[in-house]
Amino acid sequence: MSGDEGWYDEAAGPLVRPYTITSGRTPAESARLDLSTQVMTLRSEQEPAGLGPEHQAIVKLCRHPVSIAEIAVYVKIPLGVVRVLVGDLIERGLVITRSPAHNPAQAPDLETLQAVLDGLIKY
């Protein structure tokens, strides 16, 4: 088996490991990016220089607010990688984020959750 055969799959195309995209970095604890965090690109007169293809794809995709989960689906990369890349874009001032408000008063009560669970178990 030559060196190139392990990096290509006929159905999937070229394979790139997630740690290669992020240079082995993991999401920063300071950046609280959950699945529903909305990401939006800040307007810029020119294309930002020095970005990798995944960063560029995120910048283009987020011209309108898009959630972290949606970015992972559209760009076809794992959630952890998306969090690292969005963190990079935040540091460069290219995107802004907004987390949904978590209002405990609007959360369903325990009885409602139990009723839903009981209903699911019946089916």
All heavy atoms as an XYZ file, in Angstrom:
932
protein
N       0.858     -1.182      0.000
C       0.000      0.000      0.000
C       0.893      1.231      0.000
O       1.740      1.410      0.853
C      -0.885     -0.030      1.239
C      -1.813      1.116      1.354
S      -3.016      0.725      2.667
C      -3.530      2.338      3.064
N       0.731      2.091     -0.977
C       1.539      3.313     -1.039
C       0.993      4.341     -0.068
O      -0.126      4.242      0.413
C       1.536      3.876     -2.466
O       0.292      4.451     -2.763
N       1.757      5.390      0.210
C       1.363      6.417      1.171
C       0.101      7.159      0.794
O      -0.664      7.591      1.646
N      -0.181      7.307     -0.514
C      -1.339      8.075     -0.952
C      -2.652      7.314     -0.801
O      -3.708      7.900     -0.688
C      -1.184      8.496     -2.416
C      -0.096      9.528     -2.589
O       0.225     10.214     -1.599
O       0.429      9.649     -3.718
N      -2.620      5.984     -0.803
C      -3.841      5.204     -0.754
C      -4.608      5.396      0.546
O      -5.819      5.333      0.558
C      -3.522      3.721     -0.950
C      -3.068      3.417     -2.366
C      -2.668      1.966     -2.522
O      -3.125      1.126     -1.726
O      -1.888      1.681     -3.435
N      -3.927      5.648      1.674
C      -4.595      5.827      2.952
C      -5.273      7.177      3.096
O      -6.082      7.380      3.982
N      -4.985      8.099      2.196
C      -5.529      9.455      2.311
C      -6.651      9.724      1.330
O      -7.123     10.829      1.203
C      -4.430     10.492      2.105
C      -3.484     10.503      3.238
C      -2.288      9.875      3.301
C      -3.662     11.129      4.500
N      -1.702     10.081      4.513
C      -2.527     10.866      5.276
C      -4.679     11.910      5.056
C      -2.379     11.327      6.563
C      -4.525     12.380      6.331
C      -3.391     12.086      7.065
N      -7.085      8.671      0.619
C      -8.126      8.889     -0.366
C      -9.107      7.737     -0.326
O      -8.732      6.579     -0.225
C      -7.524      9.011     -1.774
C      -8.512      9.503     -2.790
C      -8.778     10.856     -2.903
C      -9.203      8.629     -3.609
C      -9.702     11.326     -3.817
C     -10.125      9.089     -4.528
C     -10.367     10.440     -4.623
O     -11.292     10.909     -5.520
N     -10.365      8.057     -0.388
C     -11.435      7.065     -0.413
C     -12.301      7.412     -1.613
O     -12.736      8.557     -1.761
C     -12.228      7.162      0.900
C     -13.386      6.201      0.967
O     -13.969      5.870     -0.072
O     -13.717      5.773      2.087
N     -12.553      6.454     -2.482
C     -13.318      6.721     -3.706
C     -14.651      7.411     -3.428
O     -15.026      8.346     -4.113
C     -13.554      5.420     -4.474
C     -12.303      4.855     -5.121
C     -11.726      5.751     -6.197
O     -12.472      6.446     -6.908
O     -10.485      5.772     -6.310
N     -15.370      6.962     -2.408
C     -16.690      7.526     -2.117
C     -16.595      8.864     -1.399
O     -17.376      9.773     -1.645
C     -17.505      6.548     -1.272
N     -15.611      9.008     -0.503
C     -15.533     10.205      0.329
C     -14.610     11.272     -0.226
O     -14.705     12.429      0.139
C     -15.067      9.830      1.733
N     -13.685     10.904     -1.089
C     -12.708     11.860     -1.592
C     -11.541     11.940     -0.627
O     -11.327     11.052      0.190
N     -10.748     13.013     -0.698
C      -9.587     13.132      0.188
C     -10.014     13.194      1.650
O     -10.998     13.842      1.988
C      -8.926     14.445     -0.233
C      -9.560     14.822     -1.520
C     -10.868     14.109     -1.617
N      -9.301     12.493      2.521
C      -9.634     12.475      3.939
C      -8.672     13.370      4.707
O      -7.469     13.285      4.535
C      -9.533     11.042      4.489
C     -10.416     10.005      3.791
C     -10.161      8.630      4.383
C     -11.874     10.368      3.940
N      -9.218     14.231      5.537
C      -8.410     15.098      6.385
C      -8.857     14.867      7.811
O     -10.040     14.994      8.129
C      -8.581     16.592      5.998
C      -7.770     17.483      6.923
C      -8.195     16.819      4.550
N      -7.938     14.516      8.671
C      -8.256     14.250     10.067
C      -8.597     15.559     10.773
O      -7.985     16.599     10.518
C      -7.068     13.602     10.763
C      -6.623     12.322     10.097
C      -7.480     11.185     10.555
N      -6.979      9.939     10.008
C      -7.756      9.016      9.495
N      -9.044      9.186      9.455
N      -7.253      7.897      9.021
N      -9.597     15.535     11.692
C      -9.996     16.759     12.407
C      -8.830     17.453     13.118
O      -8.737     18.671     13.101
C     -11.035     16.266     13.407
C     -11.611     15.054     12.767
C     -10.471     14.417     12.015
N      -7.908     16.683     13.723
C      -6.806     17.322     14.434
C      -5.859     18.031     13.480
O      -5.120     18.924     13.883
C      -6.053     16.336     15.332
C      -5.422     15.164     14.621
C      -4.195     15.282     13.979
C      -6.058     13.928     14.607
C      -3.627     14.204     13.333
C      -5.499     12.844     13.964
C      -4.277     12.988     13.329
O      -3.712     11.925     12.695
N      -5.896     17.670     12.197
C      -5.078     18.372     11.208
C      -5.659     19.762     10.945
O      -4.928     20.740     10.820
C      -5.020     17.565      9.895
O      -4.529     16.261     10.178
C      -4.134     18.238      8.878
N      -6.975     19.839     10.869
C      -7.642     21.123     10.605
C      -7.385     22.105     11.745
O      -7.186     23.294     11.515
C      -9.160     20.906     10.416
C      -9.423     20.035      9.187
C      -9.893     22.245     10.288
C     -10.867     19.577      9.045
N      -7.383     21.609     12.986
C      -7.247     22.486     14.151
C      -5.819     22.544     14.694
O      -5.587     23.180     15.717
C      -8.165     22.027     15.295
O      -7.757     20.721     15.714
C      -9.612     22.023     14.872
N      -4.896     21.878     14.030
C      -3.500     21.785     14.512
C      -3.447     21.187     15.915
O      -2.646     21.585     16.743
C      -2.820     23.150     14.492
O      -2.795     23.669     13.187
N      -4.346     20.267     16.193
C      -4.372     19.578     17.474
C      -5.007     20.356     18.607
O      -5.060     19.886     19.734
N      -5.526     21.545     18.316
C      -6.142     22.359     19.369
C      -7.539     21.870     19.692
O      -8.201     21.279     18.854
C      -6.202     23.832     18.946
C      -4.833     24.444     18.768
C      -4.876     25.849     18.188
N      -5.431     25.797     16.834
C      -6.403     26.585     16.397
N      -6.918     27.503     17.178
N      -6.849     26.490     15.171
N      -7.988     22.142     20.904
C      -9.345     21.823     21.328
C     -10.079     23.129     21.615
O      -9.443     24.179     21.763
C      -9.340     20.934     22.589
O      -8.638     21.609     23.625
C      -8.679     19.595     22.301
N     -11.410     23.085     21.710
C     -12.158     24.323     21.971
C     -11.724     24.974     23.284
O     -11.494     24.295     24.276
C     -13.616     23.862     22.057
C     -13.653     22.560     21.337
C     -12.304     21.941     21.529
N     -11.593     26.287     23.273
C     -11.219     27.034     24.474
C     -12.367     27.020     25.465
O     -13.535     27.153     25.082
C     -10.863     28.469     24.110
N     -12.053     26.844     26.740
C     -13.083     26.850     27.780
C     -13.753     28.218     27.891
O     -14.906     28.325     28.254
C     -12.481     26.451     29.129
C     -12.087     24.996     29.209
C     -13.272     24.053     29.068
O     -14.354     24.358     29.600
O     -13.117     23.019     28.409
N     -13.008     29.278     27.559
C     -13.558     30.629     27.689
C     -14.645     30.909     26.649
O     -15.531     31.715     26.882
C     -12.440     31.663     27.564
O     -11.805     31.538     26.302
N     -14.572     30.250     25.511
C     -15.577     30.451     24.467
C     -16.695     29.442     24.681
O     -16.561     28.280     24.362
C     -14.946     30.264     23.092
N     -17.794     29.884     25.245
C     -18.936     29.010     25.531
C     -19.799     28.904     24.276
O     -20.756     29.653     24.114
C     -19.742     29.557     26.701
C     -18.952     29.819     27.963
C     -18.771     28.620     28.809
N     -20.061     28.219     29.337
C     -20.279     27.027     29.832
N     -19.332     26.153     29.882
N     -21.465     26.710     30.299
N     -19.427     27.993     23.406
C     -20.146     27.820     22.154
C     -20.926     26.512     22.207
O     -20.386     25.446     21.974
C     -19.161     27.807     20.973
C     -18.277     29.045     20.823
C     -17.224     28.825     19.759
C     -19.118     30.261     20.517
N     -22.223     26.604     22.532
C     -23.025     25.393     22.545
C     -23.678     25.195     21.179
O     -23.488     25.994     20.266
C     -24.043     25.396     23.685
C     -25.070     26.512     23.587
O     -25.267     27.056     22.491
O     -25.683     26.834     24.617
N     -24.418     24.133     21.028
C     -25.005     23.788     19.729
C     -25.891     24.880     19.149
O     -25.977     25.050     17.942
C     -25.831     22.503     19.854
C     -25.069     21.240     20.167
C     -26.046     20.081     20.365
C     -24.083     20.920     19.085
N     -26.574     25.618     20.008
C     -27.520     26.619     19.527
C     -26.937     28.029     19.446
O     -27.644     28.956     19.060
C     -28.771     26.621     20.406
O     -28.420     26.867     21.746
N     -25.666     28.204     19.786
C     -25.034     29.523     19.672
C     -25.087     29.978     18.213
O     -24.728     29.233     17.308
C     -23.572     29.474     20.147
O     -23.545     29.118     21.528
C     -22.880     30.821     19.953
N     -25.557     31.186     18.006
C     -25.659     31.757     16.663
C     -24.361     32.484     16.311
O     -23.813     33.216     17.127
C     -26.829     32.744     16.590
C     -28.178     32.113     16.869
C     -28.618     31.197     15.749
O     -28.691     31.600     14.602
N     -28.895     29.954     16.090
N     -23.887     32.274     15.099
C     -22.649     32.879     14.616
C     -22.997     33.728     13.401
O     -23.746     33.295     12.525
C     -21.618     31.803     14.210
C     -20.322     32.442     13.718
C     -21.353     30.847     15.361
N     -22.444     34.939     13.358
C     -22.684     35.820     12.215
C     -21.408     36.551     11.845
O     -20.693     37.061     12.708
C     -23.787     36.829     12.520
C     -24.173     37.653     11.325
S     -25.664     38.590     11.681
C     -25.692     39.669     10.287
N     -21.128     36.574     10.556
C     -19.945     37.256     10.039
C     -20.147     38.760     10.105
O     -21.218     39.266      9.768
C     -19.701     36.831      8.575
O     -19.550     35.414      8.536
C     -18.470     37.503      8.004
N     -19.100     39.459     10.540
C     -19.133     40.915     10.519
C     -18.844     41.384      9.100
O     -18.045     40.780      8.386
C     -18.086     41.477     11.488
C     -18.356     41.172     12.957
C     -17.157     41.588     13.801
C     -19.598     41.881     13.433
N     -19.494     42.429      8.701
C     -19.292     42.934      7.338
C     -17.858     43.409      7.153
O     -17.291     44.065      8.013
C     -20.244     44.080      7.045
C     -21.675     43.640      7.020
C     -22.576     44.779      6.592
N     -23.960     44.390      6.744
C     -24.711     43.997      5.737
N     -24.229     43.950      4.529
N     -25.959     43.656      5.943
N     -17.326     43.080      5.991
C     -15.960     43.475      5.675
C     -15.907     43.848      4.205
O     -16.549     43.225      3.366
C     -14.995     42.319      5.957
O     -13.694     42.651      5.567
N     -15.132     44.852      3.904
C     -14.998     45.309      2.529
C     -14.174     44.339      1.682
O     -14.318     44.281      0.481
C     -14.351     46.705      2.488
C     -15.160     47.770      3.214
C     -16.538     47.957      2.604
O     -16.663     47.940      1.362
O     -17.504     48.111      3.376
N     -13.300     43.576      2.328
C     -12.441     42.663      1.583
C     -12.445     41.280      2.227
O     -12.817     41.121      3.381
C     -11.018     43.199      1.542
C     -10.429     43.449      2.925
C      -9.107     44.171      2.848
O      -8.629     44.464      1.770
N      -8.508     44.457      3.973
N     -12.053     40.298      1.459
C     -11.952     38.937      1.976
C     -10.789     38.881      2.966
O      -9.709     39.383      2.686
C     -11.689     37.950      0.832
C     -12.880     37.737     -0.077
C     -13.989     36.949      0.594
O     -13.688     36.010      1.348
O     -15.154     37.292      0.372
N     -10.991     38.285      4.143
C      -9.916     38.175      5.115
C      -8.787     37.286      4.591
O      -9.030     36.257      3.977
C     -10.572     37.562      6.348
C     -11.939     37.172      5.954
C     -12.239     37.719      4.615
N      -7.556     37.716      4.823
C      -6.387     36.975      4.346
C      -5.924     35.969      5.391
O      -6.178     36.116      6.583
C      -5.257     37.954      4.035
N      -5.266     34.937      4.927
C      -4.645     33.975      5.818
C      -5.577     32.965      6.455
O      -5.232     32.364      7.461
N      -6.744     32.768      5.884
C      -7.685     31.792      6.430
C      -7.606     30.484      5.652
O      -7.431     30.485      4.440
C      -9.124     32.312      6.348
C      -9.481     33.530      7.170
C     -10.940     33.898      6.949
C      -9.214     33.306      8.640
N      -7.777     29.389      6.378
C      -7.851     28.087      5.740
C      -9.199     27.912      5.063
O     -10.125     28.700      5.280
N      -9.355     26.869      4.257
C     -10.622     26.676      3.531
C     -11.823     26.487      4.451
O     -12.918     26.943      4.134
C     -10.366     25.429      2.679
C      -9.144     24.788      3.233
C      -8.365     25.844      3.943
N     -11.618     25.844      5.596
C     -12.733     25.646      6.524
C     -13.152     26.964      7.152
O     -14.340     27.239      7.293
C     -12.356     24.637      7.617
C     -12.131     23.234      7.105
C     -10.729     23.006      6.539
O      -9.843     23.886      6.701
O     -10.514     21.941      5.940
N     -12.167     27.801      7.540
C     -12.477     29.126      8.077
C     -13.259     29.939      7.038
O     -14.245     30.588      7.356
C     -11.192     29.896      8.434
C     -10.516     29.420      9.675
N      -9.394     28.646      9.642
C     -10.785     29.638     10.984
C      -8.995     28.390     10.877
N      -9.826     28.985     11.715
N     -12.787     29.911      5.795
C     -13.443     30.670      4.728
C     -14.878     30.192      4.515
O     -15.786     31.008      4.317
C     -12.652     30.546      3.428
C     -11.330     31.259      3.464
C     -10.493     31.004      2.221
O     -10.880     30.239      1.340
N      -9.336     31.634      2.148
N     -15.082     28.892      4.577
C     -16.435     28.347      4.403
C     -17.367     28.849      5.501
O     -18.522     29.197      5.239
C     -16.384     26.819      4.388
N     -16.860     28.912      6.731
C     -17.680     29.396      7.850
C     -18.001     30.874      7.677
O     -19.139     31.303      7.866
C     -16.983     29.126      9.194
C     -16.911     27.615      9.447
C     -17.705     29.841     10.343
C     -16.042     27.217     10.623
N     -17.003     31.670      7.302
C     -17.219     33.112      7.094
C     -18.298     33.334      6.029
O     -19.205     34.147      6.205
C     -15.898     33.822      6.712
C     -16.147     35.231      6.203
C     -14.950     33.848      7.907
N     -18.224     32.597      4.927
C     -19.217     32.751      3.856
C     -20.601     32.286      4.293
O     -21.603     32.912      3.979
C     -18.770     31.980      2.612
C     -17.605     32.620      1.905
C     -17.165     31.808      0.715
C     -15.912     32.436      0.110
N     -15.345     31.589     -0.943
N     -20.658     31.188      5.006
C     -21.932     30.628      5.456
C     -22.653     31.538      6.441
O     -23.872     31.639      6.425
C     -21.689     29.259      6.104
C     -22.895     28.545      6.695
C     -23.895     28.185      5.600
C     -22.444     27.302      7.439
N     -21.901     32.225      7.273
C     -22.492     32.982      8.386
C     -22.787     34.437      8.051
O     -22.801     35.291      8.936
C     -21.588     32.864      9.607
S     -21.483     31.187     10.223
N     -23.074     34.727      6.816
C     -23.474     36.099      6.476
C     -24.805     36.444      7.119
O     -25.128     37.593      7.334
C     -23.507     36.271      4.966
C     -22.108     36.224      4.380
C     -22.054     36.683      2.953
N     -20.667     36.742      2.525
C     -20.181     36.111      1.480
N     -20.988     35.387      0.721
N     -18.918     36.205      1.158
N     -25.576     35.415      7.422
C     -26.789     35.508      8.224
C     -26.576     34.584      9.414
O     -25.812     33.621      9.318
C     -28.025     35.082      7.418
C     -28.261     35.932      6.210
N     -28.793     37.188      6.287
C     -28.006     35.713      4.904
C     -28.866     37.713      5.080
N     -28.388     36.841      4.214
N     -27.223     34.823     10.549
C     -26.972     33.983     11.734
C     -27.201     32.491     11.467
O     -28.205     32.102     10.882
C     -27.979     34.506     12.760
C     -28.278     35.905     12.327
C     -28.193     35.884     10.829
N     -26.236     31.691     11.896
C     -26.282     30.243     11.737
C     -25.799     29.633     13.046
O     -24.837     30.109     13.638
C     -25.382     29.780     10.569
C     -25.437     28.274     10.386
C     -25.742     30.488      9.275
N     -26.446     28.569     13.496
C     -26.036     27.934     14.748
C     -24.776     27.085     14.545
O     -24.454     26.683     13.429
C     -27.160     27.050     15.301
O     -27.283     25.874     14.522
N     -24.088     26.821     15.649
C     -22.895     25.971     15.627
C     -23.254     24.609     15.020
O     -22.511     24.067     14.200
C     -22.320     25.806     17.050
C     -21.772     27.133     17.585
C     -21.259     24.718     17.096
C     -20.512     27.625     16.942
N     -24.389     24.037     15.410
C     -24.809     22.735     14.892
C     -25.015     22.784     13.374
O     -24.600     21.865     12.655
C     -26.089     22.274     15.584
N     -25.642     23.841     12.885
C     -25.871     23.974     11.444
C     -24.561     24.129     10.685
O     -24.402     23.568      9.597
C     -26.772     25.171     11.161
C     -28.197     24.996     11.629
C     -29.011     26.261     11.505
O     -28.566     27.320     12.017
O     -30.083     26.195     10.889
N     -23.619     24.874     11.250
C     -22.312     25.040     10.607
C     -21.662     23.675     10.416
O     -21.147     23.360      9.342
C     -21.395     25.973     11.425
C     -21.951     27.393     11.436
C     -19.972     25.964     10.861
C     -21.252     28.320     12.418
N     -21.692     22.855     11.457
C     -21.083     21.521     11.375
C     -21.709     20.702     10.249
O     -21.005     20.002      9.520
C     -21.223     20.798     12.707
N     -23.025     20.807     10.094
C     -23.713     20.050      9.045
C     -23.349     20.583      7.666
O     -22.983     19.820      6.773
C     -25.243     20.090      9.257
C     -25.978     19.518      8.054
C     -25.618     19.346     10.521
N     -23.444     21.890      7.484
C     -23.210     22.479      6.167
C     -21.748     22.367      5.720
O     -21.474     22.125      4.554
C     -23.636     23.954      6.134
C     -25.127     24.161      6.255
C     -25.646     25.087      7.143
C     -26.030     23.430      5.491
C     -27.013     25.286      7.264
C     -27.394     23.615      5.599
C     -27.874     24.548      6.488
O     -29.231     24.741      6.597
N     -20.819     22.552      6.646
C     -19.400     22.526      6.295
C     -18.853     21.087      6.351
O     -17.778     20.813      5.866
C     -18.596     23.493      7.206
C     -17.131     23.526      6.843
C     -19.165     24.910      7.103
N     -19.637     20.186      6.954
C     -19.305     18.763      7.040
C     -18.025     18.503      7.828
O     -17.133     17.776      7.388
C     -19.218     18.144      5.644
C     -20.522     18.193      4.898
C     -20.411     17.595      3.527
C     -21.778     17.730      2.859
N     -21.752     17.677      1.457
N     -17.957     19.125      9.000
C     -16.851     18.876      9.917
C     -17.411     18.680     11.327
O     -18.498     19.164     11.633
C     -15.777     20.005      9.890
C     -16.392     21.372     10.108
C     -14.988     19.973      8.609
C     -15.395     22.503     10.119
N     -16.695     17.943     12.182
C     -17.200     17.658     13.530
C     -17.419     18.923     14.367
O     -16.758     19.944     14.170
C     -16.101     16.787     14.147
C     -15.348     16.224     12.986
C     -15.436     17.267     11.908
N     -18.351     18.816     15.326
C     -18.699     19.955     16.188
C     -17.494     20.529     16.920
O     -17.349     21.746     17.026
C     -19.753     19.530     17.214
C     -21.164     19.438     16.688
C     -22.056     18.713     17.684
C     -21.716     20.807     16.379
N     -16.643     19.672     17.463
C     -15.459     20.155     18.183
C     -14.562     20.999     17.297
O     -14.025     22.021     17.724
N     -14.421     20.592     16.050
C     -13.602     21.347     15.097
C     -14.269     22.688     14.798
O     -13.604     23.725     14.747
C     -13.369     20.534     13.805
C     -12.643     21.354     12.752
C     -12.601     19.252     14.118
N     -15.587     22.677     14.619
C     -16.317     23.927     14.361
C     -16.101     24.899     15.520
O     -15.845     26.091     15.303
C     -17.825     23.663     14.152
C     -18.619     24.966     14.157
C     -18.058     22.904     12.861
N     -16.172     24.403     16.744
C     -15.971     25.281     17.910
C     -14.583     25.906     17.900
O     -14.428     27.091     18.205
C     -16.206     24.499     19.193
C     -17.663     24.182     19.427
C     -17.866     23.451     20.736
N     -19.261     23.265     21.024
C     -19.822     22.091     21.238
N     -19.108     20.987     21.198
N     -21.110     22.011     21.495
N     -13.562     25.139     17.546
C     -12.197     25.674     17.487
C     -12.101     26.737     16.394
O     -11.567     27.831     16.611
C     -11.167     24.551     17.242
C      -9.781     25.131     16.969
C     -11.116     23.599     18.427
N     -12.634     26.430     15.215
C     -12.536     27.361     14.087
C     -13.324     28.642     14.345
O     -12.849     29.738     14.024
C     -13.016     26.676     12.803
C     -12.206     25.449     12.362
C     -12.822     24.828     11.109
C     -10.754     25.790     12.148
N     -14.514     28.525     14.917
C     -15.293     29.723     15.252
C     -14.542     30.535     16.309
O     -14.506     31.764     16.238
C     -16.725     29.366     15.703
C     -17.433     30.573     16.300
C     -17.524     28.812     14.528
N     -13.913     29.861     17.267
C     -13.091     30.569     18.253
C     -11.978     31.363     17.586
O     -11.698     32.508     17.967
N     -11.345     30.777     16.569
C     -10.310     31.493     15.806
C     -10.891     32.742     15.156
O     -10.282     33.822     15.179
C      -9.732     30.604     14.698
C      -8.968     29.403     15.207
O      -8.599     29.373     16.400
O      -8.735     28.471     14.396
N     -12.071     32.591     14.564
C     -12.703     33.719     13.870
C     -13.138     34.808     14.841
O     -13.079     35.999     14.516
C     -13.883     33.220     13.033
C     -13.513     32.265     11.886
C     -14.763     31.656     11.259
C     -12.671     32.973     10.844
N     -13.551     34.413     16.043
C     -13.896     35.399     17.074
C     -12.655     36.193     17.453
O     -12.694     37.427     17.538
C     -14.501     34.709     18.320
C     -15.863     34.114     18.000
C     -14.600     35.684     19.495
C     -16.409     33.181     19.072
N     -11.543     35.491     17.684
C     -10.286     36.161     18.058
C      -9.825     37.139     16.990
O      -9.258     38.179     17.306
C      -9.185     35.127     18.304
C      -9.352     34.370     19.594
C      -8.268     33.325     19.792
O      -7.286     33.291     19.011
O      -8.412     32.522     20.727
N     -10.063     36.835     15.736
C      -9.663     37.716     14.628
C     -10.678     38.823     14.380
O     -10.474     39.674     13.517
C      -9.461     36.908     13.359
C      -8.239     35.992     13.462
C      -7.913     35.330     12.182
N      -7.489     36.312     11.190
C      -7.047     35.994      9.991
N      -6.957     34.738      9.642
N      -6.703     36.931      9.136
N     -11.795     38.811     15.107
C     -12.808     39.848     14.945
C     -13.613     39.715     13.663
O     -14.158     40.700     13.174
N     -13.709     38.498     13.135
C     -14.419     38.285     11.877
C     -15.870     37.857     12.062
O     -16.683     38.003     11.144
C     -13.677     37.245     11.027
C     -12.261     37.648     10.614
C     -11.555     36.484      9.935
C     -12.302     38.864      9.704
N     -16.191     37.300     13.227
C     -17.563     36.887     13.504
C     -17.952     37.321     14.912
O     -17.085     37.566     15.756
C     -17.774     35.353     13.363
C     -17.472     34.874     11.963
C     -16.976     34.593     14.393
N     -19.243     37.387     15.123
C     -19.777     37.600     16.464
C     -20.698     36.434     16.776
O     -21.188     35.757     15.867
C     -20.538     38.945     16.591
C     -21.656     39.047     15.550
C     -19.573     40.117     16.482
C     -22.564     40.244     15.732
N     -20.918     36.199     18.056
C     -21.796     35.098     18.456
C     -22.844     35.614     19.430
O     -22.650     36.634     20.097
C     -21.006     33.961     19.131
O     -20.368     34.462     20.296
C     -19.992     33.360     18.186
N     -23.917     34.860     19.491
C     -24.973     35.167     20.443
C     -25.556     33.847     20.919
O     -26.034     33.041     20.121
C     -26.052     36.013     19.798
C     -27.148     36.363     20.763
C     -28.127     37.304     20.170
N     -29.173     37.541     21.149
C     -30.203     38.301     20.938
N     -30.341     38.910     19.785
N     -31.108     38.460     21.854
N     -25.486     33.651     22.203
C     -26.063     32.446     22.789
C     -27.508     32.725     23.142
O     -27.848     33.835     23.546
C     -25.297     32.035     24.039
O     -23.996     31.628     23.697
N     -28.356     31.719     22.995
C     -29.759     31.928     23.349
C     -29.888     32.181     24.843
O     -29.095     31.683     25.633
C     -30.434     30.613     22.954
C     -29.337     29.617     22.904
C     -28.081     30.366     22.568
N     -30.866     32.962     25.197
C     -31.106     33.251     26.610
C     -31.612     31.993     27.292
O     -32.535     31.346     26.810
C     -32.121     34.378     26.755
N     -30.989     31.644     28.390
C     -31.429     30.492     29.165
C     -32.153     31.009     30.396
O     -31.547     31.317     31.406
C     -30.226     29.617     29.566
C     -29.545     29.003     28.400
N     -30.076     27.937     27.722
C     -28.392     29.306     27.775
C     -29.265     27.597     26.738
N     -28.242     28.410     26.743
N     -33.456     31.113     30.276
C     -34.275     31.642     31.354
C     -34.893     30.470     32.107
O     -35.797     29.804     31.592
C     -35.360     32.558     30.785
C     -36.181     33.213     31.861
O     -36.062     32.887     33.044
N     -37.020     34.150     31.462
N     -34.433     30.202     33.335
C     -34.972     29.073     34.086
C     -36.482     29.168     34.316
O     -37.146     28.159     34.444
C     -34.232     29.133     35.414
C     -33.036     29.981     35.182
C     -33.383     30.891     34.046
N     -37.018     30.376     34.322
C     -38.460     30.543     34.540
C     -39.260     29.987     33.358
O     -40.420     29.621     33.519
C     -38.787     32.014     34.748
N     -38.657     29.934     32.167
C     -39.348     29.440     30.992
C     -39.137     27.941     30.782
O     -39.728     27.359     29.891
C     -38.880     30.195     29.750
C     -39.289     31.645     29.755
C     -38.774     32.374     28.532
O     -37.866     31.917     27.857
N     -39.349     33.522     28.247
N     -38.274     27.318     31.565
C     -38.013     25.889     31.433
C     -39.226     25.097     31.910
O     -39.914     25.507     32.846
C     -36.780     25.509     32.249
N     -39.498     23.957     31.258
C     -40.644     23.156     31.705
C     -40.401     22.585     33.096
O     -39.262     22.316     33.478
C     -40.734     22.043     30.659
C     -39.426     22.042     29.972
C     -38.822     23.391     30.129
N     -41.475     22.394     33.841
C     -41.326     21.856     35.193
C     -41.102     20.342     35.128
O     -41.269     19.705     34.093
C     -42.538     22.201     36.057
C     -43.838     21.653     35.481
O     -43.854     20.473     35.091
O     -44.820     22.405     35.435
N     -40.734     19.768     36.251
C     -40.408     18.357     36.338
C     -41.604     17.471     35.968
O     -41.437     16.438     35.310
C     -39.901     18.024     37.744
C     -39.332     16.633     37.947
C     -38.219     16.334     36.962
C     -38.834     16.470     39.370
N     -42.794     17.874     36.340
C     -43.990     17.087     36.026
C     -44.215     17.003     34.515
O     -44.570     15.942     33.986
C     -45.219     17.683     36.709
C     -45.222     17.511     38.211
C     -46.422     18.195     38.863
O     -47.372     18.562     38.143
O     -46.386     18.362     40.092
N     -44.022     18.102     33.825
C     -44.189     18.110     32.365
C     -43.168     17.203     31.707
O     -43.498     16.414     30.812
C     -44.058     19.548     31.818
O     -45.027     20.381     32.467
C     -44.246     19.588     30.314
N     -41.911     17.308     32.141
C     -40.868     16.452     31.578
C     -41.155     14.973     31.830
O     -40.960     14.130     30.950
C     -39.506     16.836     32.153
C     -38.970     18.211     31.742
C     -37.693     18.524     32.507
C     -38.734     18.280     30.253
N     -41.643     14.649     33.020
C     -41.970     13.259     33.334
C     -43.120     12.767     32.463
O     -43.104     11.638     31.985
C     -42.320     13.105     34.822
C     -42.483     11.661     35.254
C     -41.209     10.852     35.089
O     -40.150     11.270     35.525
N     -41.313      9.693     34.441
N     -44.117     13.614     32.224
C     -45.248     13.231     31.372
C     -44.787     12.953     29.949
O     -45.238     11.992     29.299
C     -46.314     14.327     31.384
N     -43.867     13.752     29.445
C     -43.314     13.541     28.105
C     -42.560     12.211     28.072
O     -42.732     11.398     27.148
C     -42.407     14.712     27.672
C     -41.641     14.378     26.398
C     -43.218     15.987     27.498
N     -41.725     11.983     29.067
C     -40.964     10.730     29.147
C     -41.901      9.532     29.221
O     -41.702      8.535     28.498
C     -40.035     10.757     30.360
C     -39.160      9.518     30.558
C     -38.255      9.294     29.359
C     -38.338      9.671     31.827
N     -42.923      9.623     30.043
C     -43.896      8.531     30.166
C     -44.587      8.285     28.814
O     -44.809      7.129     28.428
C     -44.929      8.827     31.227
C     -44.330      8.846     32.638
O     -43.230      8.287     32.823
O     -44.978      9.419     33.540
N     -44.907      9.345     28.105
C     -45.548      9.217     26.807
C     -44.628      8.557     25.791
O     -45.056      7.744     24.961
N     -43.346      8.861     25.840
C     -42.389      8.254     24.918
C     -42.182      6.781     25.205
O     -42.031      5.969     24.302
C     -41.042      8.992     24.990
C     -41.036     10.405     24.430
C     -39.694     11.065     24.726
C     -41.303     10.397     22.936
N     -42.184      6.435     26.472
C     -41.961      5.042     26.864
C     -43.108      4.153     26.393
O     -42.903      3.003     26.028
C     -41.740      4.922     28.391
C     -40.409      5.582     28.752
C     -41.774      3.484     28.840
C     -40.136      5.688     30.238
N     -44.329      4.693     26.363
C     -45.487      3.904     25.931
C     -45.355      3.481     24.478
O     -45.905      2.462     24.082
C     -46.767      4.707     26.119
C     -47.153      4.868     27.562
C     -48.419      5.677     27.679
C     -48.751      5.908     29.159
N     -49.954      6.711     29.307
N     -44.649      4.253     23.675
C     -44.524      3.933     22.247
C     -43.239      3.203     22.060
O     -42.776      2.668     21.273
C     -44.585      5.199     21.400
C     -45.947      5.831     21.442
C     -46.202      6.915     22.272
C     -46.978      5.322     20.687
C     -47.462      7.490     22.320
C     -48.233      5.895     20.730
C     -48.461      6.986     21.540
O     -49.696      7.548     21.586
